[in-house]
Structures are given as C-alpha cells and as structure tokens.
Amino acid sequence: MIVPVSDVRVILSTAGSPEEAERIAHALVEQGLAACVNIVPKLTSIYRWEGRIETANEVLLLIKTSASRVERVEAVLRAIHSYEIPEVLVFNPESGLEEYVDWLLQSVRERESSLGAG
C-alpha cells in the first residue's frame, strides 16, 4: 500500500568517479546515515563554475535517509568529498510503498540505536 511519508528524505549528490561514489556510499551506510545509496554511473554534467561553462563526467548518488539524519549526511559529504562544494539537494517524497518506507526508516534507526545516538 502506498502511504504518506513525512520522515523520508532523498539526497542527490554527484561524485567525480565511481571509486569516490562507492567510498561515499559505503561511509554513509556503514555509519547508519543512509539506508541505501544508489550509484548511477556515466552522468555528463554541464555547469557554470567560476565564470566558465564546464563539462564533466560524474556519478550520481541517490541517498535514502531520514529527516533526522540529513545534517549528518551533509557533514560527511563536506568532510570526505573531493569537491570544494559538493552537491547536496534534499527532497521530501510525498508518499511511498509502506513496507519500503518502514524498512528504510528502521535501517537508519537500528544503526542510530546501536551507536547510542539521538
């Protein structure tokens, strides 16, 4: 059953290589900050940086987490990312499959509880 969702967040970020994307994904999941991180390879980004139009091959990260973990995800991205300004765009899904939402939130809570964090 599809249910309304209030606590789930999906964060978009990009990385400069598949290796960096995997390093970031593993860190987030291992630390209990994300239930799942999807890595989408072979992304071409065209953007303006320091007054110039740039083109880069990147890897997209879809980070699934809870609202209470967003700030800590941001802190990890800032700490371990190779980019001066990592992409961090947070989305709030409107609804989702109840069992998936339950799994996602439980995955983050279980790790949070085992760390004694709030």
N, C-alpha and C positions, 0 to 999 in steps of 0.2 A: 504494500500500500504506500502511495506517495503521501508524505506528511509535511506540514510546515516545518521549517528549520530556523532556529534563532541563534544557535551557538556554533554552527559550522562556518569556517572561512576557507576560501581557496586563494592562495597567494601565487601570483605569477612572478617569475624571475627568469633571467637568462644567464647563461654562463658562456665563457669563451671557448670551451672544449668539452667533449664528452667526459674526459677524466675529471675536470673540475666539477661538472654537474653531478657525477657519481659521488665525489668526495663530499659535496654539499648535501646531497640527498641522504647519504649514509649518516652524516653528522646529525642531521635533523631527526631522522627516525631513531637512531641509537640514543639520542638524548630525550626521546619522548616528546619532541616538539611537533612532530608530524606523524600522522598515522600512515601516510603514504605519500610518496613523491613520484610523479610520473615524469619521465625524461623523454622529451620529443627532440630527436636529432635533426640536423641539417636544416636549420632555420636561417634564412637570409634576412638580416635587418638592415634597413636604410634609415639613417637618422642624422640629425644635425648635432655636431659636437664641436664646441669651441669655434663656432662660426663657419665650419665646413660641413659639407654633406659627406657622410661616411657610409661605407658598405662593409658589413661584417658577417661572417659565418658564425652562428651561435647555436646554442642548445637551450630549449625552453624547459623550465621546471614548473610543474603544476603541483603545488604543495598543499596538501589537505590537512587542516588543523582545526583547533577550536579558537573561539574569540579570546579566551584567556591566555593563549599561547602566542598570539600574534607579535607582541612586543619582544618576546624572547627569540622568535624566529628572525625578526628584524635584526636583533643584536648579533645573532650568529652569522647572518648574511654579511653584515658590516665587518665582522671580525675575520671571516675566513675567505671572503670573496676577493678575487683579483681586481675587480673593477673599482675605480675611485668612488663611483656612485652606483651601487647595484640597483637593478630594477626590483622594486617591491610594490606591487599593486595588489590590494586586498579586496576580494569580492565576497559578498554575503549571499549565498544561494537562498532562493526563496523557498524551495522545497526539495525533497529527495526521497529515495526509497528508504523506508523506515529501518529495515534491517541493516542497510549500508550505513546510514546515519548513526545508528546505535553502535555498530562496530567501530566506526571512526572515532566517535567520542569516547568509547570505552578504551580504545587503544591508547589514546592520549592520557586519559585519567589513570589507567593502570600504571603507566610509566611514572606519571606525576606522583601517585601514591607511593610507589616503591622508592622514589627519591626523597619522600617526605616534604615535597614542595607544595606550595599552595596555589 
